C-alpha cells in the first residue's frame, strides 16, 4: 500500500533495539510492523526516533529532500531539488524553507557547512555553487565548465569548499574567503603576491578518467579530499594542490584484478570513518566499501538484495550508519564490517542522505516520504572499539 506523502510516518522499528517512535505526522494504519531483527544486541542503544513531515505546498507538490548536513547554527540544513529550496530544521523539528536568490530549475543537490559560518550547496541543473547564510541570504557562483553538473560538496583542509562535477569529469575548488589586493605602489610586491576573490573557482581534471562521474566527496584524515567515481567504478584522492590519484578501478579487460572494486558497483557517497579510513556506499553493488589512506580497498556484503545503500556517516557510537534507499531502512555496521542492525523506516520513504547532528543525533532525509527523520541516542554514548 502506498503511503500518502502528507501522512507518511516511521512505521517499523525493532522494539528489542530500544527505539521509541514518535512523529509529528498523523498516524497511519499498520503502524507497528516489526521488520529486520538485528543479529546482535546494540550497544549503546539508540533512543527515540522522530519523523518530521515537510510543509505541504500548493497542489501537494512534493519536496523530495535529498542531502542534509549540520549547520554552524546548531540546526540541520537540507536540499529540496524538486522545488529549488534549501530547508532548515531545528533540533525540535521546526522547519523553514528558503527559495529567495535561488534561480528556477537549479536542482539544488548536495549541501555542506563551510568554514565561514555559512552553508554551501551544489546546483546540478543550474551549473552553479550556492552559498546561504544562516539567516537565508543566497549567493550563486557559476561553474566555468558548461553543463558540468556539480554534484557533491565538502569543506577542505585549505579553508575552501571542494565539489565534484559529475558530467564535467572534474573536481572543483571554490574560494570561501578571498584576499584583497594590498594598497601599494611596489609593482614587484604586487607581482609576487597571489590574490583570490570569494567565489573564485578552479577546476582539476588531470588524473581523472574521462566520463568517470565524480559524485560524493569528503575530507580525509590525511589532509586530502576523497571522492567517488560512480560510472568509473573507482575512488579518487585529490591533494589541496590538485594532484589526483585513483584507486579501485579495474584495468581494461580484467574484471578480477586484486584490489579493484567489484564491477558495476556504483560507488556513491563517501565519508571519513572513526578508524582513520574512508567509507563509501556501493549503490548497485549492494555493499559498503572501506579504503585506507594508502588506497587498500575492502568491500563488505551481506546487505539485502537491491537495497541501494546510499548515504553514509560515522555515528556518535563509533560505528558506520547508512541508508538503504530501496529497502526503506537505516543500517548500522561496525568498523570491522559486521552488520548489526537494519531498521525499517516508512514504506516507500526512500531514505537518502544521513548526517551527524548536535547532541548525539543522526538525521536523514526521506526522499519519497517527504520527511526529515532524527535518531537520538541515549546518553551517555560510549564509542564502540570495533
VOBA-1610 file (N, C-alpha, C; in pm, whole numbers, padded with zeros to 5 digits, always signed):
BEGIN
Unk+00083-00119+00000Unk+00000+00000+00000Unk+00087+00124+00000Unk+00062+00214-00092Unk+00134+00340-00094Unk+00090+00426+00023Unk+00187+00492+00087Unk+00157+00580+00198Unk+00153+00723+00147Unk+00051+00795+00184Unk+00035+00934+00139Unk+00155+01018+00177Unk+00198+01104+00085Unk+00310+01193+00114Unk+00281+01282+00235Unk+00155+01317+00253Unk+00122+01410+00361Unk+00099+01341+00493Unk+00096+01207+00493Unk+00070+01136+00617Unk+00175+01027+00644Unk+00290+01037+00578Unk+00393+00937+00598Unk+00451+00948+00739Unk+00478+00835+00799Unk+00542+00835+00931Unk+00633+00714+00942Unk+00722+00716+01035Unk+00805+00599+01059Unk+00716+00487+01111Unk+00718+00369+01045Unk+00622+00265+01082Unk+00685+00137+01133Unk+00816+00119+01113Unk+00866-00012+01152Unk+01002+00000+01216Unk+01011-00030+01342Unk+01137-00032+01413Unk+01140-00155+01502Unk+01257-00189+01546Unk+01271-00310+01625Unk+01260-00277+01772Unk+01160-00332+01839Unk+01138-00300+01980Unk+01256-00342+02065Unk+01317-00454+02029Unk+01430-00504+02109Unk+01552-00417+02095Unk+01554-00329+01995Unk+01670-00241+01977Unk+01661-00119+02066Unk+01550-00101+02134Unk+01540+00010+02226Unk+01487+00137+02168Unk+01433+00134+02047Unk+01380+00253+01983Unk+01240+00284+02036Unk+01214+00411+02057Unk+01078+00458+02076Unk+01045+00544+01956Unk+00923+00535+01906Unk+00887+00603+01782Unk+00786+00712+01808Unk+00810+00828+01749Unk+00710+00934+01753Unk+00719+01011+01624Unk+00615+01087+01592Unk+00610+01160+01466Unk+00519+01278+01481Unk+00546+01382+01405Unk+00457+01496+01401Unk+00350+01477+01296Unk+00353+01364+01225Unk+00253+01337+01123Unk+00141+01252+01183Unk+00020+01259+01124Unk-00087+01171+01170Unk-00047+01025+01153Unk-00088+00941+01244Unk-00051+00800+01238Unk-00120+00734+01120Unk-00055+00630+01067Unk-00114+00553+00959Unk-00147+00414+01010Unk-00224+00340+00934Unk-00257+00204+00974Unk-00134+00115+00965Unk-00137+00003+01034Unk-00026-00092+01038Unk+00101-00024+01087Unk+00088+00057+01191Unk+00200+00139+01235Unk+00298+00066+01325Unk+00272-00061+01358Unk+00360-00132+01449Unk+00421-00255+01384Unk+00447-00249+01255Unk+00510-00360+01185Unk+00654-00373+01231Unk+00698-00493+01261Unk+00836-00518+01303Unk+00908-00592+01193Unk+01009-00528+01137Unk+01082-00586+01024Unk+01232-00570+01050Unk+01311-00670+01020Unk+01455-00657+01023Unk+01516-00669+01161Unk+01501-00782+01226Unk+01559-00801+01357Unk+01712-00797+01349Unk+01777-00725+01442Unk+01924-00717+01438Unk+01985-00850+01480Unk+02092-00894+01417Unk+02153-01022+01451Unk+02222-01021+01587Unk+02262-00903+01636Unk+02325-00894+01767Unk+02266-00776+01842Unk+02288-00774+01971Unk+02236-00664+02053Unk+02310-00534+02020Unk+02243-00423+02037Unk+02302-00293+02008Unk+02355-00230+02135Unk+02480-00186+02132Unk+02539-00114+02243Unk+02624+00000+02187Unk+02598+00126+02220Unk+02488+00171+02305Unk+02354+00163+02233Unk+02247+00175+02307Unk+02115+00164+02250Unk+02070+00296+02190Unk+02034+00298+02061Unk+01974+00418+02006Unk+01842+00446+02077Unk+01809+00572+02095Unk+01687+00607+02166Unk+01574+00639+02072Unk+01506+00750+02096Unk+01387+00783+02020Unk+01418+00820+01876Unk+01322+00787+01790Unk+01330+00827+01650Unk+01207+00910+01618Unk+01229+01031+01570Unk+01119+01120+01534Unk+01121+01145+01383Unk+01007+01159+01326Unk+00994+01195+01184Unk+00920+01327+01173Unk+00973+01417+01090Unk+00914+01550+01075Unk+00873+01570+00929Unk+00745+01564+00900Unk+00698+01585+00763Unk+00726+01728+00717Unk+00760+01743+00591Unk+00784+01876+00535Unk+00650+01945+00506Unk+00650+02078+00502Unk+00526+02151+00473Unk+00467+02109+00339Unk+00336+02104+00333Unk+00266+02068+00210Unk+00249+02193+00125Unk+00301+02191+00004Unk+00292+02306-00084Unk+00162+02307-00164Unk+00142+02411-00245Unk+00023+02418-00331Unk+00017+02297-00424Unk-00104+02245-00442Unk-00127+02130-00530Unk-00050+02006-00485Unk-00017+02001-00355Unk+00051+01884-00298Unk+00183+01854-00368Unk+00255+01959-00407Unk+00384+01940-00474Unk+00484+01881-00376Unk+00548+01769-00412Unk+00644+01706-00320Unk+00769+01791-00303Unk+00837+01771-00191Unk+00961+01843-00163Unk+01084+01761-00204Unk+01076+01629-00190Unk+01186+01540-00226Unk+01319+01580-00160Unk+01325+01583-00026Unk+01450+01620+00041Unk+01561+01522+00005Unk+01680+01574-00019Unk+01787+01490-00071Unk+01908+01484+00022Unk+01984+01593+00028Unk+02105+01596+00111Unk+02077+01665+00243Unk+02159+01638+00345Unk+02143+01700+00476Unk+02278+01714+00543Unk+02293+01821+00622Unk+02420+01845+00691Unk+02393+01926+00817Unk+02486+01919+00911Unk+02477+02001+01031Unk+02527+02140+01001Unk+02453+02241+01044Unk+02492+02379+01021Unk+02568+02437+01138Unk+02631+02552+01118Unk+02707+02616+01226Unk+02619+02679+01332Unk+02487+02684+01305Unk+02393+02747+01396Unk+02322+02648+01487Unk+02367+02523+01486Unk+02305+02421+01571Unk+02183+02356+01510Unk+02151+02392+01384Unk+02038+02333+01314Unk+02088+02240+01204Unk+01997+02165+01143Unk+02029+02082+01028Unk+01976+02151+00904Unk+02051+02142+00795Unk+02014+02206+00669Unk+02006+02100+00560Unk+01908+02115+00471Unk+01887+02012+00369Unk+01843+02074+00237Unk+01856+01996+00130Unk+01820+02045-00003Unk+01687+01985-00047Unk+01613+02062-00127Unk+01488+02018-00187Unk+01495+02045-00336Unk+01554+01953-00413Unk+01581+01978-00555Unk+01456+01998-00640Unk+01348+01932-00603Unk+01227+01939-00687Unk+01167+02078-00686Unk+01175+02148-00572Unk+01115+02281-00561Unk+01220+02391-00549Unk+01349+02354-00568Unk+01459+02452-00567Unk+01462+02534-00438Unk+01466+02462-00326Unk+01471+02529-00198Unk+01577+02466-00108Unk+01622+02546-00013Unk+01706+02498+00095Unk+01622+02499+00222Unk+01627+02389+00297Unk+01548+02379+00419Unk+01636+02382+00542Unk+01577+02430+00651Unk+01644+02430+00781Unk+01548+02369+00884Unk+01599+02279+00966Unk+01517+02219+01071Unk+01591+02230+01203Unk+01522+02279+01304Unk+01581+02292+01436Unk+01581+02157+01506Unk+01658+02141+01615Unk+01656+02015+01689Unk+01516+01977+01737Unk+01429+02077+01755Unk+01292+02050+01799Unk+01199+02016+01683Unk+01248+02032+01559Unk+01168+01995+01442Unk+01099+02109+01371Unk+01130+02233+01405Unk+01071+02347+01334Unk+01140+02364+01200Unk+01062+02366+01092Unk+01116+02368+00956Unk+01094+02504+00891Unk+01198+02557+00828Unk+01191+02679+00749Unk+01250+02651+00613Unk+01186+02700+00508Unk+01235+02680+00372Unk+01276+02814+00311Unk+01385+02812+00234Unk+01437+02932+00169Unk+01442+02912+00019Unk+01390+03007-00056Unk+01393+03000-00202Unk+01444+03129-00265Unk+01438+03241-00194Unk+01481+03368-00249Unk+01629+03364-00284Unk+01662+03405-00407Unk+01800+03406-00452Unk+01844+03281-00523Unk+01762+03176-00521Unk+01794+03052-00592Unk+01722+03055-00727Unk+01798+03044-00835Unk+01740+03053-00968Unk+01646+02935-00995Unk+01541+02956-01075Unk+01449+02847-01110Unk+01522+02731-01178Unk+01471+02612-01155Unk+01526+02491-01218Unk+01675+02471-01189Unk+01717+02508-01069Unk+01859+02494-01034Unk+01896+02352-00998Unk+01802+02278-00940Unk+01833+02142-00899Unk+01932+02137-00784Unk+01900+02208-00674Unk+01991+02206-00559Unk+02011+02061-00515Unk+02135+02023-00494Unk+02165+01880-00475Unk+02230+01852-00340Unk+02358+01879-00328Unk+02430+01848-00205Unk+02451+01976-00124Unk+02473+01963+00006Unk+02494+02079+00092Unk+02593+02043+00201Unk+02677+02141+00239Unk+02778+02118+00342Unk+02808+02249+00412Unk+02847+02239+00537Unk+02884+02357+00614Unk+03022+02404+00572Unk+03039+02536+00560Unk+03167+02593+00523Unk+03240+02649+00643Unk+03370+02676+00629Unk+03448+02731+00740Unk+03417+02877+00770Unk+03333+02939+00685Unk+03299+03080+00702Unk+03170+03101+00779Unk+03112+02993+00833Unk+02988+03006+00907Unk+02864+03003+00821Unk+02880+02973+00693Unk+02767+02962+00600Unk+02752+02818+00552Unk+02647+02793+00476Unk+02626+02664+00411Unk+02651+02682+00263Unk+02713+02582+00201Unk+02742+02585+00058Unk+02674+02466-00008Unk+02620+02486-00127Unk+02546+02379-00192Unk+02571+02378-00342Unk+02546+02263-00403Unk+02561+02249-00548Unk+02425+02263-00616Unk+02427+02316-00737Unk+02308+02326-00821Unk+02336+02246-00947Unk+02294+02121-00948Unk+02332+02030-01056Unk+02276+02071-01190Unk+02151+02116-01193Unk+02093+02161-01319Unk+02136+02302-01355Unk+02150+02386-01256Unk+02186+02526-01281Unk+02333+02548-01307Unk+02417+02445-01282Unk+02561+02452-01305Unk+02625+02563-01221Unk+02582+02568-01094Unk+02633+02671-01004Unk+02663+02611-00867Unk+02742+02688-00791Unk+02763+02663-00649Unk+02692+02774-00574Unk+02615+02737-00474Unk+02542+02836-00397Unk+02595+02847-00255Unk+02575+02965-00198Unk+02609+02990-00057Unk+02488+03050+00011Unk+02451+02999+00128Unk+02339+03054+00203Unk+02383+03081+00345Unk+02353+03199+00394Unk+02387+03235+00531Unk+02285+03172+00626Unk+02316+03163+00754Unk+02218+03109+00849Unk+02086+03187+00852Unk+02090+03313+00806Unk+01967+03392+00801Unk+01892+03375+00670Unk+01953+03302+00573Unk+01882+03271+00449Unk+01919+03351+00327Unk+02024+03431+00332Unk+02068+03508+00216Unk+02151+03421+00123Unk+02112+03417-00004Unk+02175+03327-00101Unk+02260+03404-00201Unk+02377+03350-00231Unk+02464+03399-00338Unk+02499+03281-00427Unk+02500+03302-00559Unk+02529+03195-00653Unk+02656+03225-00733Unk+02732+03119-00761Unk+02856+03130-00838Unk+02852+03027-00951Unk+02877+03072-01073Unk+02869+02983-01190Unk+02996+02901-01207Unk+02981+02773-01233Unk+03094+02684-01259Unk+03143+02711-01402Unk+03273+02729-01422Unk+03325+02764-01556Unk+03288+02666-01666Unk+03296+02535-01639Unk+03264+02436-01741Unk+03114+02423-01757Unk+03064+02454-01875Unk+02920+02448-01900Unk+02871+02304-01892Unk+02753+02285-01834Unk+02694+02152-01828Unk+02772+02052-01747Unk+02844+02098-01645Unk+02931+02008-01569Unk+02855+01927-01464Unk+02734+01971-01427Unk+02652+01904-01327Unk+02726+01887-01194Unk+02753+01996-01122Unk+02817+01982-00991Unk+02731+01899-00898Unk+02792+01803-00829Unk+02715+01704-00754Unk+02743+01713-00603Unk+02857+01660-00557Unk+02888+01661-00415Unk+02969+01783-00375Unk+02966+01818-00245Unk+03043+01932-00197Unk+03083+01907-00052Unk+03203+01955-00016Unk+03253+01936+00121Unk+03361+02040+00150Unk+03380+02070+00277Unk+03484+02163+00319Unk+03620+02094+00313Unk+03720+02167+00264Unk+03853+02111+00251Unk+03947+02155+00360Unk+04067+02097+00365Unk+04165+02131+00468Unk+04229+02267+00447Unk+04206+02327+00330Unk+04266+02455+00295Unk+04174+02573+00323Unk+04059+02548+00388Unk+03968+02657+00418Unk+03874+02691+00304Unk+03871+02610+00200Unk+03782+02632+00086Unk+03684+02515+00072Unk+03590+02529-00021Unk+03495+02422-00048Unk+03537+02350-00175Unk+03524+02218-00173Unk+03559+02134-00287Unk+03434+02062-00335Unk+03420+02048-00466Unk+03300+01986-00520Unk+03333+01901-00642Unk+03244+01809-00674Unk+03262+01722-00789Unk+03176+01770-00906Unk+03221+01740-01026Unk+03146+01771-01148Unk+03117+01638-01218Unk+02993+01592-01203Unk+02959+01458-01248Unk+02976+01441-01398Unk+02922+01532-01476Unk+02934+01522-01622Unk+03065+01583-01670Unk+03110+01686-01603Unk+03235+01752-01643Unk+03357+01667-01619Unk+03346+01565-01534Unk+03460+01479-01506Unk+03573+01552-01436Unk+03536+01642-01344Unk+03637+01723-01276Unk+03604+01733-01128Unk+03702+01781-01053Unk+03682+01824-00915Unk+03711+01973-00910Unk+03624+02047-00846Unk+03641+02192-00840Unk+03669+02240-00699Unk+03731+02356-00692Unk+03756+02423-00564Unk+03704+02566-00574Unk+03626+02607-00475Unk+03575+02743-00474Unk+03627+02815-00350Unk+03680+02935-00372Unk+03738+03014-00264Unk+03627+03065-00173Unk+03639+03039-00045Unk+03538+03080+00052Unk+03557+03225+00093Unk+03680+03263+00123Unk+03710+03400+00166Unk+03831+03449+00088Unk+03807+03536-00011Unk+03915+03585-00096Unk+04004+03684-00024Unk+04122+03706-00082Unk+04217+03803-00029Unk+04216+03926-00119Unk+04206+04042-00060Unk+04203+04166-00137Unk+04344+04214-00164Unk+04368+04280-00278Unk+04500+04335-00307Unk+04540+04440-00203Unk+04668+04439-00170Unk+04719+04540-00077Unk+04733+04672-00151Unk+04724+04781-00078Unk+04742+04913-00137Unk+04892+04941-00138Unk+04952+04936-00256Unk+05097+04953-00266Unk+05133+04999-00406Unk+05239+05077-00414Unk+05292+05119-00544Unk+05412+05034-00584Unk+05444+04935-00499Unk+05557+04847-00525Unk+05513+04739-00623Unk+05544+04755-00749Unk+05500+04661-00851Unk+05560+04523-00831Unk+05683+04518-00782Unk+05747+04388-00759Unk+05671+04310-00651Unk+05626+04381-00546Unk+05550+04316-00441Unk+05417+04266-00494Unk+05350+04348-00573Unk+05220+04307-00628Unk+05235+04188-00722Unk+05346+04184-00796Unk+05366+04079-00895Unk+05384+03942-00829Unk+05443+03939-00709Unk+05469+03810-00644Unk+05365+03774-00537Unk+05261+03854-00529Unk+05155+03828-00432Unk+05034+03768-00503Unk+04988+03655-00454Unk+04873+03588-00516Unk+04744+03639-00450Unk+04652+03686-00533Unk+04525+03735-00483Unk+04413+03642-00528Unk+04315+03626-00445Unk+04198+03547-00480Unk+04074+03626-00445Unk+03963+03588-00504Unk+03836+03651-00473Unk+03738+03546-00424Unk+03649+03586-00336Unk+03547+03495-00288Unk+03462+03445-00405Unk+03444+03315-00413Unk+03368+03256-00522Unk+03451+03219-00643Unk+03581+03245-00639Unk+03669+03207-00750Unk+03680+03055-00757Unk+03661+03000-00876Unk+03658+02855-00893Unk+03776+02808-00978Unk+03841+02704-00929Unk+03946+02635-01004Unk+03902+02491-01025Unk+03918+02440-01147Unk+03877+02305-01179Unk+03999+02217-01209Unk+03992+02093-01162Unk+04101+01998-01182Unk+04048+01875-01256Unk+04113+01840-01363Unk+04072+01723-01441Unk+04186+01624-01465Unk+04311+01670-01454Unk+04424+01582-01478Unk+04424+01467-01379Unk+04431+01345-01430Unk+04434+01227-01345Unk+04298+01164-01323Unk+04191+01231-01368Unk+04056+01177-01353Unk+04015+01116-01487Unk+03977+00991-01485Unk+03937+00922-01607Unk+03814+00989-01667Unk+03815+01006-01798Unk+03703+01069-01868Unk+03574+00992-01843Unk+03465+01066-01824Unk+03331+01010-01805Unk+03324+00915-01686Unk+03403+00942-01584Unk+03403+00855-01465Unk+03295+00895-01365Unk+03234+01012-01382Unk+03122+01052-01297Unk+03159+01080-01152Unk+03249+01176-01125Unk+03277+01212-00986Unk+03149+01252-00914Unk+03127+01197-00795Unk+02997+01216-00728Unk+03016+01264-00584Unk+03023+01171-00487Unk+03038+01211-00348Unk+03180+01258-00319Unk+03195+01344-00217Unk+03327+01395-00181Unk+03331+01425-00032Unk+03448+01403+00029Unk+03464+01431+00170Unk+03610+01461+00200Unk+03634+01521+00314Unk+03770+01547+00358Unk+03823+01423+00429Unk+03943+01380+00393Unk+04002+01262+00453Unk+04088+01295+00573Unk+04124+01194+00651Unk+04209+01215+00769Unk+04353+01249+00734Unk+04387+01235+00605Unk+04523+01259+00559Unk+04543+01399+00505Unk+04443+01486+00516Unk+04456+01622+00466Unk+04426+01637+00319Unk+04369+01532+00257Unk+04330+01537+00117Unk+04179+01524+00105Unk+04127+01546-00015Unk+03986+01524-00042Unk+03971+01390-00114Unk+03868+01315-00077Unk+03842+01186-00138Unk+03705+01189-00203Unk+03693+01125-00320Unk+03567+01130-00392Unk+03538+00998-00462Unk+03410+00974-00485Unk+03369+00854-00557Unk+03355+00885-00706Unk+03376+00784-00787Unk+03355+00795-00932Unk+03251+00689-00969Unk+03127+00734-00981Unk+03016+00640-00997Unk+03028+00554-01121Unk+03042+00617-01236Unk+03048+00539-01360Unk+03187+00482-01384Unk+03288+00542-01324Unk+03424+00490-01337Unk+03453+00377-01241Unk+03362+00355-01146Unk+03376+00244-01052Unk+03509+00252-00977Unk+03538+00371-00924Unk+03666+00391-00857Unk+03652+00495-00747Unk+03756+00507-00666Unk+03766+00608-00562Unk+03885+00698-00597Unk+03864+00828-00585Unk+03971+00922-00617Unk+04018+00999-00495Unk+04143+01040-00500Unk+04200+01125-00396Unk+04264+01246-00464Unk+04237+01365-00412Unk+04296+01486-00469Unk+04358+01568-00357Unk+04481+01609-00377Unk+04552+01690-00277Unk+04507+01835-00288Unk+04534+01916-00187Unk+04500+02059-00196Unk+04564+02128-00317Unk+04673+02070-00368Unk+04738+02126-00486Unk+04676+02077-00616Unk+04582+01983-00606Unk+04514+01935-00726Unk+04569+01809-00789Unk+04656+01737-00719Unk+04713+01613-00772Unk+04617+01498-00742Unk+04577+01425-00846Unk+04476+01321-00833Unk+04538+01182-00842Unk+04490+01092-00756Unk+04525+00951-00762Unk+04396+00872-00758Unk+04384+00771-00843Unk+04264+00688-00847Unk+04293+00549-00792Unk+04194+00495-00719Unk+04208+00363-00659Unk+04085+00278-00693Unk+04108+00148-00705Unk+03996+00055-00718Unk+03943+00035-00858Unk+03993+00110-00955Unk+03943+00094-01092Unk+03999-00034-01153Unk+03916-00101-01232Unk+03960-00224-01299Unk+04046-00192-01420Unk+04160-00260-01435Unk+04235-00248-01561Unk+04149-00298-01676Unk+04177-00252-01794Unk+04100-00294-01912Unk+04104-00446-01927Unk+03985-00505-01949Unk+03971-00648-01973Unk+04018-00735-01856Unk+04013-00680-01734Unk+04050-00760-01618Unk+03951-00729-01506Unk+03843-00808-01499Unk+03737-00783-01402Unk+03765-00849-01267Unk+03878-00916-01253Unk+03909-00983-01127Unk+04038-00930-01066Unk+04079-00811-01107Unk+04205-00755-01060Unk+04203-00738-00908Unk+04313-00775-00844Unk+04323-00764-00699Unk+04321-00617-00658Unk+04245-00587-00552Unk+04238-00451-00502Unk+04140-00362-00574Unk+04072-00415-00676Unk+03976-00335-00752Unk+03835-00356-00696Unk+03751-00253-00714Unk+03611-00266-00674Unk+03542-00369-00763Unk+03439-00432-00709Unk+03360-00522-00790Unk+03302-00444-00908Unk+03287-00512-01020Unk+03239-00448-01142Unk+03099-00391-01121Unk+03077-00272-01176Unk+02945-00206-01173Unk+02892-00188-01031Unk+02979-00146-00941Unk+02938-00127-00802Unk+02866+00005-00779Unk+02896+00106-00862Unk+02841+00240-00849Unk+02870+00301-00712Unk+02998+00325-00680Unk+03029+00392-00553Unk+02966+00531-00551Unk+02895+00563-00444Unk+02809+00681-00445Unk+02852+00787-00345Unk+02836+00759-00215Unk+02867+00856-00111Unk+02988+00809-00033Unk+03068+00903+00018Unk+03189+00869+00091Unk+03200+00957+00214Unk+03255+00900+00322Unk+03269+00975+00447Unk+03395+00931+00519Unk+03447+01018+00603Unk+03561+00982+00687Unk+03510+00897+00803Unk+03575+00784+00827Unk+03532+00693+00932Unk+03599+00722+01065Unk+03553+00658+01171Unk+03612+00678+01304Unk+03744+00605+01323Unk+03782+00526+01222Unk+03901+00443+01231Unk+04018+00496+01150Unk+04006+00618+01097Unk+04114+00674+01016Unk+04110+00633+00871Unk+04004+00565+00829Unk+03984+00526+00690Unk+03866+00602+00630Unk+03844+00578+00501Unk+03728+00634+00432Unk+03630+00520+00405Unk+03500+00550+00421Unk+03396+00450+00398Unk+03301+00502+00292Unk+03252+00411+00206Unk+03166+00454+00097Unk+03059+00349+00069Unk+02952+00394+00005Unk+02843+00305-00032Unk+02857+00263-00178Unk+02813+00142-00209Unk+02809+00092-00346Unk+02663+00063-00380Unk+02600+00157-00446Unk+02455+00150-00466Unk+02411+00029-00547Unk+02481+00001-00656Unk+02446-00115-00737Unk+02511-00242-00686Unk+02628-00230-00630Unk+02699-00347-00579Unk+02640-00401-00450Unk+02556-00318-00384Unk+02490-00361-00261Unk+02592-00395-00153Unk+02694-00311-00145Unk+02799-00332-00046Unk+02838-00199+00017Unk+02911-00212+00128Unk+02977-00098+00191Unk+03126-00117+00171Unk+03194-00012+00126Unk+03337-00021+00100Unk+03418+00059+00200Unk+03540+00016+00221Unk+03636+00086+00307Unk+03767+00099+00233Unk+03825+00218+00237Unk+03954+00238+00172Unk+04046+00311+00269Unk+04167+00259+00283Unk+04265+00322+00371Unk+04326+00443+00300Unk+04389+00535+00374Unk+04456+00647+00308Unk+04564+00603+00209Unk+04613+00479+00225Unk+04712+00427+00131Unk+04647+00365+00008Unk+04512+00352+00009Unk+04443+00304-00110Unk+04400+00158-00107Unk+04415+00088+00006Unk+04372-00051+00015Unk+04220-00057+00032Unk+04154-00131-00056Unk+04009-00137-00058Unk+03959-00269-00001Unk+03857-00260+00085Unk+03786-00377+00137Unk+03637-00353+00116Unk+03567-00456+00070Unk+03423-00444+00048Unk+03348-00541+00139Unk+03238-00493+00197Unk+03158-00574+00289Unk+03020-00596+00230Unk+02979-00723+00223Unk+02849-00758+00166Unk+02754-00798+00278Unk+02647-00869+00244Unk+02551-00914+00344Unk+02427-00828+00352Unk+02419-00723+00270Unk+02301-00638+00268Unk+02188-00706+00193Unk+02063-00670+00221Unk+01951-00727+00145Unk+01967-00698-00004Unk+01917-00787-00087Unk+01928-00771-00231Unk+01863-00640-00276Unk+01933-00570-00363Unk+01884-00447-00424Unk+01837-00346-00320Unk+01913-00334-00211Unk+01874-00241-00106Unk+01917-00097-00137Unk+02013-00081-00229Unk+02058+00051-00272Unk+02115+00134-00157Unk+02227+00091-00097Unk+02291+00174+00006Unk+02334+00308-00055Unk+02300+00417+00012Unk+02318+00548-00050Unk+02402+00641+00037Unk+02345+00696+00144Unk+02420+00786+00230Unk+02492+00709+00339Unk+02603+00766+00390Unk+02679+00700+00496Unk+02746+00806+00582Unk+02756+00777+00713Unk+02818+00871+00806Unk+02867+00793+00928Unk+02969+00847+00995Unk+03014+00791+01121Unk+02919+00837+01231Unk+02869+00742+01311Unk+02776+00776+01417Unk+02846+00811+01547Unk+02773+00865+01643Unk+02833+00901+01773Unk+02877+00780+01854Unk+02836+00660+01808Unk+02874+00537+01876Unk+03002+00475+01821Unk+03063+00540+01721Unk+03185+00486+01663Unk+03162+00385+01553Unk+03036+00364+01513Unk+03004+00275+01403Unk+02968+00356+01279Unk+02946+00286+01168Unk+02904+00349+01044Unk+02754+00327+01027Unk+02683+00433+00995Unk+02539+00427+00971Unk+02513+00466+00827Unk+02425+00390+00759Unk+02399+00419+00619Unk+02253+00393+00586Unk+02207+00459+00482Unk+02069+00443+00438Unk+02060+00338+00328Unk+01946+00271+00322Unk+01917+00178+00214Unk+01791+00229+00145Unk+01810+00301+00037Unk+01701+00375-00025Unk+01587+00285-00072Unk+01620+00177-00142Unk+01516+00091-00197Unk+01464-00010-00096Unk+01534-00026+00015Unk+01489-00115+00120Unk+01420-00038+00232Unk+01410+00095+00216Unk+01346+00180+00316Unk+01398+00152+00456Unk+01530+00156+00470Unk+01588+00127+00600Unk+01712+00209+00630Unk+01748+00210+00757Unk+01874+00269+00803Unk+01949+00158+00874Unk+02073+00134+00835Unk+02150+00021+00886Unk+02275+00069+00958Unk+02331-00021+01037Unk+02448+00009+01120Unk+02552-00099+01100Unk+02678-00057+01082Unk+02788-00150+01060Unk+02906-00110+01147Unk+02969-00210+01210Unk+03087-00182+01289Unk+03205-00153+01197Unk+03311-00102+01255Unk+03427-00068+01171Unk+03501-00191+01121Unk+03466-00310+01172Unk+03524-00433+01116Unk+03431-00500+01017Unk+03322-00430+00979Unk+03236-00477+00872Unk+03120-00563+00915Unk+03093-00572+01046Unk+02980-00652+01092Unk+02851-00570+01086Unk+02753-00623+01016Unk+02623-00557+01006Unk+02542-00594+01130Unk+02508-00495+01214Unk+02445-00527+01343Unk+02308-00461+01358Unk+02246-00421+01250Unk+02111-00369+01266Unk+02056-00315+01136Unk+01931-00344+01109Unk+01860-00285+00996Unk+01724-00241+01047Unk+01696-00114+01038Unk+01574-00060+01095Unk+01489+00001+00985Unk+01371-00054+00970Unk+01284-00011+00862Unk+01222+00126+00893Unk+01221+00212+00793Unk+01155+00341+00805Unk+01020+00330+00735Unk+00960+00443+00701Unk+00830+00441+00634Unk+00838+00363+00503Unk+00736+00286+00473Unk+00732+00215+00346Unk+00737+00317+00233Unk+00824+00291+00136Unk+00846+00382+00023Unk+00901+00518+00068Unk+00959+00524+00186Unk+01016+00651+00232Unk+01141+00690+00156Unk+01217+00591+00112Unk+01339+00610+00034Unk+01439+00701+00106Unk+01493+00657+00220Unk+01594+00737+00289Unk+01718+00753+00203Unk+01770+00873+00198Unk+01885+00902+00112Unk+02008+00943+00193Unk+02020+01072+00221Unk+02140+01122+00291Unk+02125+01106+00441Unk+02237+01094+00511Unk+02238+01084+00656Unk+02357+01163+00709Unk+02336+01232+00822Unk+02441+01318+00876Unk+02433+01320+01027Unk+02548+01343+01092Unk+02552+01357+01237Unk+02506+01497+01274Unk+02427+01504+01382Unk+02374+01632+01428Unk+02418+01661+01570Unk+02369+01770+01626Unk+02407+01808+01763Unk+02348+01715+01867Unk+02419+01701+01979Unk+02365+01623+02089Unk+02351+01475+02064Unk+02449+01412+02001Unk+02446+01268+01976Unk+02322+01225+01899Unk+02301+01287+01785Unk+02187+01254+01700Unk+02236+01223+01558Unk+02153+01149+01487Unk+02171+01126+01344Unk+02043+01172+01275Unk+02059+01240+01162Unk+01945+01291+01086Unk+01954+01236+00945Unk+01839+01202+00886Unk+01840+01156+00748Unk+01717+01207+00674Unk+01731+01213+00542Unk+01620+01258+00457Unk+01544+01138+00406Unk+01413+01155+00389Unk+01329+01055+00323Unk+01278+01118+00194Unk+01344+01083+00085Unk+01321+01148-00044Unk+01176+01134-00091Unk+01125+01015-00092Unk+00987+00993-00138Unk+00886+01013-00027Unk+00929+00998+00098Unk+00839+01017+00210Unk+00819+01162+00247Unk+00900+01253+00189Unk+00890+01396+00218Unk+00901+01423+00369Unk+01002+01363+00430Unk+01023+01382+00574Unk+01171+01399+00604Unk+01198+01460+00718Unk+01330+01460+00779Unk+01316+01379+00908Unk+01406+01286+00931Unk+01396+01199+01048Unk+01521+01213+01134Unk+01502+01189+01265Unk+01611+01205+01361Unk+01617+01084+01453Unk+01737+01029+01470Unk+01762+00926+01570Unk+01841+00991+01683Unk+01788+00985+01804Unk+01856+01041+01921Unk+01908+00926+02007Unk+02039+00926+02032Unk+02099+00819+02112Unk+02079+00847+02260Unk+02059+00740+02335Unk+02050+00753+02480Unk+02184+00798+02535Unk+02184+00886+02630Unk+02307+00936+02690Unk+02339+00856+02816Unk+02467+00840+02851Unk+02582+00882+02770Unk+02612+00781+02659Unk+02678+00827+02553Unk+02715+00740+02443Unk+02858+00692+02462Unk+02877+00562+02454Unk+03011+00503+02463Unk+03052+00458+02324Unk+03165+00506+02277Unk+03209+00471+02142Unk+03255+00327+02137Unk+03208+00254+02038Unk+03248+00115+02019Unk+03392+00108+01972Unk+03464+00009+02019Unk+03607-00003+01986Unk+03629-00082+01859Unk+03529-00155+01812Unk+03548-00238+01694Unk+03465-00186+01578
//
